[in-house]
Amino acid sequence: MKNYKYIIAIFVLAGLSACRKNLLDVQPTTLLTKDQIYGSPAGVTAYFASLYKDMPIEEYSFCNGRFGQFPGDGHQYTANWSDEAFNSNNAGINEENWGNLYKAIRNVNTFIQEIATVTNVDAPTKKRYSAEAHFVRAYYYFGLVKYYGGVPILTEPPTDPNALLKQPRNKEEEVWDLIKNDLEQAAADLPETSDYGRANKYAALALESRAMLHAGSIGKFGTVQLGGVVGVSPAKATEYLTAAYNSAKTIITDGKYSLFNKYPTDLSKNFQYLFYECKPGDSNTEAIFCKGYDYAATQRTHSQDLMVLPDYIRSPIGYDNRLEPTLDLVEKFESKTSTAGANEPLNIGTPASYVHYPTLSGPFENKDPRLMGTVVVTGTSFRGATITGQRGVIYNNKEYTGNQVLQYFDVNTLSFTLTPTNVVGTGNSNSNSLTFWLKKWTDPVTDRNLLYDYSSRTSWLDLRYGEVLLNYAEASFELGKDPSEALGAVNQLRVRAGVASLTSISREKIRHERMVELSFENRTFWDYIRWRTLTTEFNIRQEYGLDIYYDVNAKDYVFKKVPVGGGKTYQARNYYSQIPGGERSLNTALIDNPGY
């Protein structure tokens, strides 16, 4: 018997039992031998816990282009790479992830090879284990190919430990084919249900719908370069789109999942709680695959709530305003009665002719309820406080702008003061023109005074039925199928949201619905990538916020659209990341991506 040892980063064998129903319940460990791994279901579970931990899920711990990092600078979240939030457009994965993912690939390849040879596991169980490992491997390669295009493919443990240092890049299509085949094997051999945090048949199908839609879109809208090392041919586009369509349709037809609708009388809360009530033990009909956070079991938590708090209610330890939605994002949400399926600018007028509102939330009150389930809107309550972004006042048709939180305006001296007067001069945010904050993914229950670093436990809902409906709609439309399929899928989401149904469908309407439904789920940037619209959408692209003024004479509020920051620009080379320089210096067979 080979004397293999497996490095497992976070989970122990001690105290495990085969009846565990939650992957989070597995405890930390260091080294396990082959006999220990395959000697019991608990050992296999411990090994899978490590494999799942290494999956490149872009969730709370993805920051500054790294997976599994403390999010100390929330300005680098993926949402900031698009037009969902302000700040950086320095999109790209950190160099160290290349090596980390290939280490993970070696581990899963070893498992796939060894599970086929062990004699103490029955054939059906080995088949299921192998299928689950193929799901994990597909996720690893998806994390590589969407950043880099074609990468070296390893499907077996290398006999030469330096094999990767000699291997050139495979063609991008070959990587997509591997992902497709792995996920189809996983879907065929996995059960329909699984323990929390582990893949089942439908998780494999949902990931296939996402990955194949990405690949098919590149084939339809992109170009092939470097002899196929990057890019997908139009001929393969149809194959990949068909795979996306079929996998999504199977999930829909089988009827095991449905849209979350637990709070039908409060549709904004319903949308917000969709992303909160996906913890172990929650009943969430939409959740197909989640990454859980449970300190008691794993000492693994995150800091999302701390990072996105409005400045006014920031934690005593600091941090705040790290993910602030743009006005551009807010205006993607239509009014409840709209059937346009397009952006809808706020009705606020211009400085020459403002529209006046009696409340700070006036311009947003008839918006799609998903807006207030996604974004903290000025003038609304959040974590026990009314959050306002008022910048100043208008008095006798002249603007006066404050410079601190909660100032008052003195009409006699025409100046701001901290001494209370009968005119509130500024709001409770000191961020100029940043008048929205993130609500999606936040914990609505925990007292805000208890928020600090690594105190958040909200799970990450990675694969959900709502995305599957959108994948199905888009794949169906791009394949030229009956328009009623795409229209029906999109309208299911709009009905759940409380927005009027569309009467017709188009590519633009499908894309718009994705932008609204999936905002801040780290899908928008990748949609721009696969549609090859990143360079056209962001060509010195100016993003906007709001300045809000209280009109002292009229005793109401006006809203002023203002530019925030410099323009965002992407170049054609940004459709792929640069192959890490350290890897290219070690392996001269690795050619770099175009434009670098």
C-alpha positions, 0 to 999 in steps of 0.5 A: 500500500502506498504511504500517502499523507494528505494535508488537510487544513481545517477539519479533524477526524476526532469526534466525528460520526457518520451521522453528521448532517452538516459539513460545518460540524467537522473539527480542525485537524492537521495530517491524515494517512490514506487508511485514516481517510478511507477507513470511515465515512468520517475520514472522507468527510474530513477530507472533503471539508478541506476540498470544499474550503479550497473552492474559489467561491467569491464570497465574504472572504474574497478581497483584494483578488484573494480567496480566503482573506480577511476583508480589511479593505472592502473597497476591493470587493468584486462589486467595486469592479463593476458599477454596483459600488464606488471605488476601485476598478483594479479587477484581477486575481492575486498571483498566489491563487494560481499556486493555491488552486493547483495545490487543491487540484492535486489534492482532489485528483489524488482523491479521485485516483485513490477512491477507485482503488480502496477495498473497504468502501462499497461500489455505490459509495465510491461512485458517489464520493468520486462524483462529489470530487468531480464537482469540486474539481470543476469548481476549481477549474472554473475559478481558473478559466474565467480569470485566465482562459486556457490553463494547464490541465491536470487530471491525475496526480503527477508522477513528476512533482515538477510536472506543472513547471513543464506543462504549457497552457491547454486551450480554453475550450479544453478547460471548459470541456473538462468542467462540463464533463466533470459536472455531468458526471457529478450530476449523474452520480450524486444523490438529489439531497445532501448534507448542508454545505455539500454538493448534490445532483442539483448543485452540479446542475446549477454550477453547470448552468452558470459555467456553460452560460459563461463559456457559451457567451464567450463563444458568441460575443468574444474572439479566439486568440493565441491559437485557442489558448484564450477564447471559444469558437462560435461552433462550441458556443451552441454546445455550451449554451445547450448544456446551460439550458438543459441543466437549468431546465432539469432543475426547473422541471424536477421541481425540488426547488422554488423561489423563497417567498416566506414573507409575502406581505413584506417583499423587501424583507422577503428578498433581504431574508432570502440571503439571511435564512440560509444557515444550517437548519433554515428552511430555504426553498431557493438555496441549492448550495451554501457555504456556511459560517458557524463559529461554534463548529469551525471558528470560521466567521467573517466581517461583512457586517462590520465593513458595510455599516454606515459611518453613523452607526460604525463599530467602536473598533472602526471600519464602515462604508466599505461597500457603498452602492452607486446611484447607477445601481439604484436606478437599475431598479424600476418602479413597481408598475413598470414593464420596460425591463430597463433602467429607470432614472430617479424623478428628481429634476435638475438644479434649475427645476428640482422635484421636491419630496416631503421625505428623504425616502420619497424618490424611492418609495415606488421602486421595485421592493428588491431595492430596499431589500438590497440597499439601505436607502436614505431616510429609512431605518437600518439597525435601529437608526434612521440613516440619512445622507443629507448634505446641507440646506437650500435657503432662499434658493441658495445651496449651503453644504455642511462638512460634519455629521449632524450639523444644524443650520442657523438662518441668521448667520447662514452657517452651520453649527453643532448647537441645535436649531430648528433646522437640521443642516446635515444628516448622519453620514459624512461621506460626500454624495454617498447616500446608499449602503449595502443591506443584502448579505447583512445580519438583520438580527444581531445588535449593531453594538455587537459587531466587530471583526470576525463576528458575522455568521451569515452563510453565503448562498452560492447557488440558488434557484433564482439564478437558475431561472435567469440562466435558463432564460438567457440560454433559451433566448440565445439559442433562439427557442420559443420566447415564452420560455425566457419571458416566463422565467424572468416573470417568475422573479418579477412576480416574486419581487412585486414588480409588473410582469414583462409583456415581451422579452429581449436580450436587453431585458434579460440582462437588466433583470440579472443586474437587479436580481443578482446585484452584489452576488459577485455575478455582475462583473462576470456578466460584463466579462462574458458578454464582452461589454466591459470595455464599452460599459466602462470607457471613462465611465463616470459613476454618480451619487446623490447630494440631498438638501433640505429646502428651508423655505419649502420645508421639503427635500431635493435630490441632486445627481453628482459625479463621484470619483474619476471615470472607470475604464477597462481595456480589452486585455482585462477580459483575462488576467495576466498569467502570474509572473512568478509562474511564467519565470518558473515555466517558460511554456506559459505564454501570457495573455494578450495585451500584457 
